[in-house]
Amino acid sequence: MHPSNQLEIVGVAEIAEILAIPTNHVSMMISRMTIPEADFVINAGRTKVWLKSTIMDWAINTGKLPIEDMLNFDIKRGQLDK
């Protein structure tokens, strides 16, 4: 598989980094169901993971993405300019 075609999977720590919030806030959002349902559940149902695109789409559409990242988001490419 070509690297650009690989799926990017994120967990709580990566979501916290994307949203620039503490990991315990992400955990709270999961328990309150204010974040999208996990794309996959692994580790005998104990670990939830998401496609990065799921989280990015949700964060952009709900205004959860930090403003600095929103300003650097390339709509045409569907990704952040770094």
PyMOL commands that place a pseudoatom at each C-alpha (Angstrom):
pseudoatom trace, name=CA, resn=MET, resi=1, chain=A, elem=C, hetatm=0, pos=[0.000, 0.000, 0.000]
pseudoatom trace, name=CA, resn=HIS, resi=2, chain=A, elem=C, hetatm=0, pos=[1.323, 3.428, -0.915]
pseudoatom trace, name=CA, resn=PRO, resi=3, chain=A, elem=C, hetatm=0, pos=[2.035, 5.585, 2.198]
pseudoatom trace, name=CA, resn=SER, resi=4, chain=A, elem=C, hetatm=0, pos=[-0.459, 8.253, 1.114]
pseudoatom trace, name=CA, resn=ASN, resi=5, chain=A, elem=C, hetatm=0, pos=[-3.185, 5.581, 0.984]
pseudoatom trace, name=CA, resn=GLN, resi=6, chain=A, elem=C, hetatm=0, pos=[-2.612, 4.353, 4.531]
pseudoatom trace, name=CA, resn=LEU, resi=7, chain=A, elem=C, hetatm=0, pos=[-5.319, 4.982, 7.094]
pseudoatom trace, name=CA, resn=GLU, resi=8, chain=A, elem=C, hetatm=0, pos=[-4.297, 7.110, 10.038]
pseudoatom trace, name=CA, resn=ILE, resi=9, chain=A, elem=C, hetatm=0, pos=[-5.641, 5.760, 13.328]
pseudoatom trace, name=CA, resn=VAL, resi=10, chain=A, elem=C, hetatm=0, pos=[-5.820, 7.919, 16.460]
pseudoatom trace, name=CA, resn=GLY, resi=11, chain=A, elem=C, hetatm=0, pos=[-6.563, 7.245, 20.091]
pseudoatom trace, name=CA, resn=VAL, resi=12, chain=A, elem=C, hetatm=0, pos=[-7.250, 9.449, 23.083]
pseudoatom trace, name=CA, resn=ALA, resi=13, chain=A, elem=C, hetatm=0, pos=[-3.722, 10.889, 23.276]
pseudoatom trace, name=CA, resn=GLU, resi=14, chain=A, elem=C, hetatm=0, pos=[-3.644, 11.822, 19.598]
pseudoatom trace, name=CA, resn=ILE, resi=15, chain=A, elem=C, hetatm=0, pos=[-7.131, 13.346, 19.754]
pseudoatom trace, name=CA, resn=ALA, resi=16, chain=A, elem=C, hetatm=0, pos=[-6.042, 15.433, 22.735]
pseudoatom trace, name=CA, resn=GLU, resi=17, chain=A, elem=C, hetatm=0, pos=[-3.074, 16.656, 20.715]
pseudoatom trace, name=CA, resn=ILE, resi=18, chain=A, elem=C, hetatm=0, pos=[-5.250, 17.498, 17.694]
pseudoatom trace, name=CA, resn=LEU, resi=19, chain=A, elem=C, hetatm=0, pos=[-7.742, 19.424, 19.838]
pseudoatom trace, name=CA, resn=ALA, resi=20, chain=A, elem=C, hetatm=0, pos=[-5.052, 20.927, 22.103]
pseudoatom trace, name=CA, resn=ILE, resi=21, chain=A, elem=C, hetatm=0, pos=[-6.822, 19.717, 25.253]
pseudoatom trace, name=CA, resn=PRO, resi=22, chain=A, elem=C, hetatm=0, pos=[-5.864, 17.355, 28.106]
pseudoatom trace, name=CA, resn=THR, resi=23, chain=A, elem=C, hetatm=0, pos=[-6.428, 13.632, 27.603]
pseudoatom trace, name=CA, resn=ASN, resi=24, chain=A, elem=C, hetatm=0, pos=[-8.875, 13.530, 30.513]
pseudoatom trace, name=CA, resn=HIS, resi=25, chain=A, elem=C, hetatm=0, pos=[-11.090, 15.999, 28.607]
pseudoatom trace, name=CA, resn=VAL, resi=26, chain=A, elem=C, hetatm=0, pos=[-11.133, 13.643, 25.632]
pseudoatom trace, name=CA, resn=SER, resi=27, chain=A, elem=C, hetatm=0, pos=[-12.052, 10.760, 27.937]
pseudoatom trace, name=CA, resn=MET, resi=28, chain=A, elem=C, hetatm=0, pos=[-14.872, 12.876, 29.379]
pseudoatom trace, name=CA, resn=MET, resi=29, chain=A, elem=C, hetatm=0, pos=[-16.112, 13.686, 25.863]
pseudoatom trace, name=CA, resn=ILE, resi=30, chain=A, elem=C, hetatm=0, pos=[-16.137, 9.962, 25.049]
pseudoatom trace, name=CA, resn=SER, resi=31, chain=A, elem=C, hetatm=0, pos=[-18.124, 9.092, 28.179]
pseudoatom trace, name=CA, resn=ARG, resi=32, chain=A, elem=C, hetatm=0, pos=[-20.580, 11.931, 27.470]
pseudoatom trace, name=CA, resn=MET, resi=33, chain=A, elem=C, hetatm=0, pos=[-20.816, 10.841, 23.823]
pseudoatom trace, name=CA, resn=THR, resi=34, chain=A, elem=C, hetatm=0, pos=[-19.978, 14.334, 22.557]
pseudoatom trace, name=CA, resn=ILE, resi=35, chain=A, elem=C, hetatm=0, pos=[-17.315, 12.979, 20.228]
pseudoatom trace, name=CA, resn=PRO, resi=36, chain=A, elem=C, hetatm=0, pos=[-17.985, 10.680, 17.257]
pseudoatom trace, name=CA, resn=GLU, resi=37, chain=A, elem=C, hetatm=0, pos=[-18.439, 7.006, 17.974]
pseudoatom trace, name=CA, resn=ALA, resi=38, chain=A, elem=C, hetatm=0, pos=[-15.157, 5.122, 17.629]
pseudoatom trace, name=CA, resn=ASP, resi=39, chain=A, elem=C, hetatm=0, pos=[-14.486, 3.682, 14.195]
pseudoatom trace, name=CA, resn=PHE, resi=40, chain=A, elem=C, hetatm=0, pos=[-12.922, 0.591, 15.745]
pseudoatom trace, name=CA, resn=VAL, resi=41, chain=A, elem=C, hetatm=0, pos=[-12.871, -1.056, 19.156]
pseudoatom trace, name=CA, resn=ILE, resi=42, chain=A, elem=C, hetatm=0, pos=[-9.863, -3.252, 19.849]
pseudoatom trace, name=CA, resn=ASN, resi=43, chain=A, elem=C, hetatm=0, pos=[-8.191, -5.015, 22.772]
pseudoatom trace, name=CA, resn=ALA, resi=44, chain=A, elem=C, hetatm=0, pos=[-11.262, -7.104, 23.640]
pseudoatom trace, name=CA, resn=GLY, resi=45, chain=A, elem=C, hetatm=0, pos=[-13.463, -4.008, 23.634]
pseudoatom trace, name=CA, resn=ARG, resi=46, chain=A, elem=C, hetatm=0, pos=[-11.305, -1.948, 25.988]
pseudoatom trace, name=CA, resn=THR, resi=47, chain=A, elem=C, hetatm=0, pos=[-9.659, 0.403, 23.490]
pseudoatom trace, name=CA, resn=LYS, resi=48, chain=A, elem=C, hetatm=0, pos=[-11.447, 2.780, 21.140]
pseudoatom trace, name=CA, resn=VAL, resi=49, chain=A, elem=C, hetatm=0, pos=[-9.698, 4.180, 18.084]
pseudoatom trace, name=CA, resn=TRP, resi=50, chain=A, elem=C, hetatm=0, pos=[-10.803, 6.522, 15.322]
pseudoatom trace, name=CA, resn=LEU, resi=51, chain=A, elem=C, hetatm=0, pos=[-9.768, 7.284, 11.810]
pseudoatom trace, name=CA, resn=LYS, resi=52, chain=A, elem=C, hetatm=0, pos=[-7.970, 10.600, 11.920]
pseudoatom trace, name=CA, resn=SER, resi=53, chain=A, elem=C, hetatm=0, pos=[-10.280, 11.794, 9.151]
pseudoatom trace, name=CA, resn=THR, resi=54, chain=A, elem=C, hetatm=0, pos=[-13.310, 11.110, 11.378]
pseudoatom trace, name=CA, resn=ILE, resi=55, chain=A, elem=C, hetatm=0, pos=[-11.905, 13.303, 14.136]
pseudoatom trace, name=CA, resn=MET, resi=56, chain=A, elem=C, hetatm=0, pos=[-10.689, 16.030, 11.771]
pseudoatom trace, name=CA, resn=ASP, resi=57, chain=A, elem=C, hetatm=0, pos=[-14.046, 16.227, 9.960]
pseudoatom trace, name=CA, resn=TRP, resi=58, chain=A, elem=C, hetatm=0, pos=[-15.895, 16.380, 13.276]
pseudoatom trace, name=CA, resn=ALA, resi=59, chain=A, elem=C, hetatm=0, pos=[-13.495, 18.956, 14.765]
pseudoatom trace, name=CA, resn=ILE, resi=60, chain=A, elem=C, hetatm=0, pos=[-13.710, 21.218, 11.715]
pseudoatom trace, name=CA, resn=ASN, resi=61, chain=A, elem=C, hetatm=0, pos=[-17.489, 20.971, 11.421]
pseudoatom trace, name=CA, resn=THR, resi=62, chain=A, elem=C, hetatm=0, pos=[-18.098, 21.612, 15.123]
pseudoatom trace, name=CA, resn=GLY, resi=63, chain=A, elem=C, hetatm=0, pos=[-15.475, 24.313, 15.651]
pseudoatom trace, name=CA, resn=LYS, resi=64, chain=A, elem=C, hetatm=0, pos=[-13.482, 22.113, 18.045]
pseudoatom trace, name=CA, resn=LEU, resi=65, chain=A, elem=C, hetatm=0, pos=[-10.266, 22.439, 16.055]
pseudoatom trace, name=CA, resn=PRO, resi=66, chain=A, elem=C, hetatm=0, pos=[-8.019, 25.128, 17.585]
pseudoatom trace, name=CA, resn=ILE, resi=67, chain=A, elem=C, hetatm=0, pos=[-8.314, 28.456, 15.749]
pseudoatom trace, name=CA, resn=GLU, resi=68, chain=A, elem=C, hetatm=0, pos=[-4.668, 28.389, 14.637]
pseudoatom trace, name=CA, resn=ASP, resi=69, chain=A, elem=C, hetatm=0, pos=[-5.309, 25.079, 12.887]
pseudoatom trace, name=CA, resn=MET, resi=70, chain=A, elem=C, hetatm=0, pos=[-8.598, 26.291, 11.396]
pseudoatom trace, name=CA, resn=LEU, resi=71, chain=A, elem=C, hetatm=0, pos=[-6.714, 29.193, 9.818]
pseudoatom trace, name=CA, resn=ASN, resi=72, chain=A, elem=C, hetatm=0, pos=[-4.178, 26.768, 8.316]
pseudoatom trace, name=CA, resn=PHE, resi=73, chain=A, elem=C, hetatm=0, pos=[-6.723, 24.254, 7.025]
pseudoatom trace, name=CA, resn=ASP, resi=74, chain=A, elem=C, hetatm=0, pos=[-6.640, 23.749, 3.258]
pseudoatom trace, name=CA, resn=ILE, resi=75, chain=A, elem=C, hetatm=0, pos=[-10.229, 23.021, 2.270]
pseudoatom trace, name=CA, resn=LYS, resi=76, chain=A, elem=C, hetatm=0, pos=[-9.315, 21.827, -1.213]
pseudoatom trace, name=CA, resn=ARG, resi=77, chain=A, elem=C, hetatm=0, pos=[-6.862, 19.217, 0.054]
pseudoatom trace, name=CA, resn=GLY, resi=78, chain=A, elem=C, hetatm=0, pos=[-8.795, 18.460, 3.215]
pseudoatom trace, name=CA, resn=GLN, resi=79, chain=A, elem=C, hetatm=0, pos=[-5.754, 18.785, 5.468]
pseudoatom trace, name=CA, resn=LEU, resi=80, chain=A, elem=C, hetatm=0, pos=[-3.736, 21.173, 7.558]
pseudoatom trace, name=CA, resn=ASP, resi=81, chain=A, elem=C, hetatm=0, pos=[-0.964, 23.130, 5.914]
pseudoatom trace, name=CA, resn=LYS, resi=82, chain=A, elem=C, hetatm=0, pos=[2.160, 22.682, 7.992]
for i in range(1, 82): cmd.bond("trace and resi %d" % i, "trace and resi %d" % (i + 1))
show_as sticks, trace
zoom trace
